[in-house]
């Protein structure tokens, strides 16, 4: 997966109307580093296969990224999921959570209260959630029958027992 388009040689962001705008990767890196605005960009598996990434910086010091994998084949989606999970376990700043929802069980915004604001309401459980404590404890209380697996130093993978 690459941020720079394999043929065009530049990063691609989407404007408000969903149109592609080419941008040097250095400029995109600078905009992301400013942490002042939400950006929607495309990641590339091939010149014709992209993943939409909606990035938003939260003023209290974290970011939310929503990756839309609905246009991918199953094996492509699993490659992206594996890359995201590998990256989250190796980041110097701890990741709060990763929600993998292949079937559209919940809306991404449904998770904000629980993940960002210490809320108690747990949305309908998707395919997989990887999270830190105490988020894991809240999900386990609200959703019985989940299997747990340690992922990295501080994250736990939760999935229905039949999927684990």
C-alpha positions in Angstrom: 0.0 0.0 0.0 1.4 3.4 -1.0 0.4 7.0 -0.5 1.9 8.1 -3.8 0.0 7.0 -6.9 2.2 4.4 -8.7 1.8 6.0 -12.1 1.2 9.7 -11.4 4.0 9.9 -8.8 2.0 12.1 -6.4 -0.3 11.7 -3.5 -4.0 12.1 -4.2 -6.4 14.0 -1.8 -10.1 14.4 -2.5 -11.7 17.8 -2.5 -15.1 18.6 -1.0 -16.8 17.3 -4.1 -14.8 14.0 -4.2 -12.6 15.1 -7.1 -9.0 13.9 -7.0 -6.3 16.6 -6.4 -2.7 15.7 -7.0 -0.2 16.8 -4.3 3.4 16.3 -3.6 3.8 13.9 -0.7 5.9 16.5 1.1 3.0 18.9 1.0 0.5 16.3 2.2 2.9 15.4 5.1 3.1 19.1 6.0 -0.7 19.5 6.0 -1.1 16.4 8.1 1.6 17.7 10.5 -0.2 21.0 11.0 -3.2 19.1 12.5 -5.6 21.8 11.7 -8.0 20.3 9.2 -9.6 17.0 8.2 -8.2 15.5 5.0 -9.5 12.7 2.8 -6.9 11.0 0.8 -6.4 7.9 -1.3 -3.9 5.0 -0.6 -3.0 2.8 -3.5 -2.7 -0.9 -3.8 -2.3 -0.7 -7.6 -2.7 2.2 -10.1 -6.4 1.3 -10.3 -7.1 0.1 -6.8 -7.4 2.6 -4.0 -8.5 2.9 -0.4 -10.2 6.0 0.8 -8.7 7.3 4.1 -10.6 10.0 6.1 -8.2 11.6 8.5 -9.3 13.9 11.3 -7.2 15.4 14.1 -9.0 15.8 17.4 -8.1 18.9 19.4 -7.4 16.9 22.6 -4.4 15.3 21.0 -5.3 12.3 18.9 -6.4 11.4 15.4 -9.1 9.3 13.8 -8.6 7.6 10.6 -11.5 5.8 8.8 -10.4 3.6 5.9 -13.2 2.6 3.5 -12.4 -0.8 2.1 -15.8 -1.6 0.4 -14.3 -1.5 -3.1 -11.7 -4.1 -2.4 -11.7 -7.8 -3.0 -11.5 -9.9 0.2 -7.8 -10.6 -0.1 -7.0 -6.9 -0.7 -9.1 -5.9 2.3 -7.3 -8.4 4.5 -3.9 -7.0 3.3 -5.0 -3.5 4.3 -6.3 -4.7 7.7 -3.0 -6.5 8.4 -1.0 -3.4 7.5 -3.1 -1.2 9.8 -2.8 -3.7 12.6 0.9 -4.1 12.2 1.4 -0.3 12.1 -0.7 0.3 15.3 1.4 -2.2 17.3 4.6 -0.4 16.3 3.7 3.3 16.7 5.6 5.2 19.3 2.3 6.8 20.5 -0.2 4.2 21.8 -3.3 3.5 19.7 -6.6 3.6 21.5 -8.4 1.3 19.2 -8.9 -0.2 15.7 -12.4 -1.1 14.6 -12.8 -3.5 11.7 -16.3 -3.5 10.4 -16.5 -5.5 7.1 -20.3 -5.7 7.1 -21.2 -2.1 8.0 -22.6 -3.2 11.4 -22.1 0.3 12.9 -21.3 3.8 11.7 -17.7 4.9 12.5 -19.1 7.9 14.5 -20.9 5.4 16.8 -17.5 4.5 18.4 -16.4 8.1 19.2 -18.0 8.2 22.7 -16.5 4.9 23.8 -13.1 5.3 22.3 -12.4 9.0 22.8 -14.6 10.3 25.6 -14.6 7.5 28.1 -18.3 6.8 27.3 -20.1 3.7 28.4 -22.3 2.9 25.5 -21.0 0.1 23.3 -22.2 0.0 19.7 -23.2 -3.2 17.9 -20.1 -5.3 17.7 -18.5 -5.4 14.3 -16.1 -8.1 13.0 -13.0 -7.2 15.2 -12.0 -4.5 17.7 -8.5 -4.1 18.8 -8.3 -1.8 21.9 -6.6 -0.8 25.1 -8.0 -1.4 28.6 -10.5 -0.1 29.9 -12.2 -0.1 26.5 -11.8 -3.9 26.3 -13.5 -4.3 29.7 -16.5 -2.2 28.6 -16.9 -4.1 25.4 -16.6 -7.5 27.1 -19.3 -6.5 29.6 -21.7 -5.4 26.8 -20.9 -8.2 24.4 -20.6 -11.7 25.9 -19.0 -14.5 23.9 -16.0 -12.6 22.6 -12.6 -14.2 22.3 -9.6 -12.2 23.5 -6.1 -12.3 22.1 -3.1 -10.1 23.1 -1.8 -8.0 20.2 1.5 -6.2 21.0 2.3 -4.7 24.4 -0.9 -2.9 25.3 -3.7 -3.9 22.8 -6.2 -6.8 22.9 -8.0 -8.2 19.9 -11.7 -9.0 20.4 -13.7 -11.0 18.0 -16.7 -13.3 18.2 -15.5 -16.7 19.4 -16.4 -18.3 16.1 -14.1 -15.8 14.2 -11.2 -15.9 16.6 
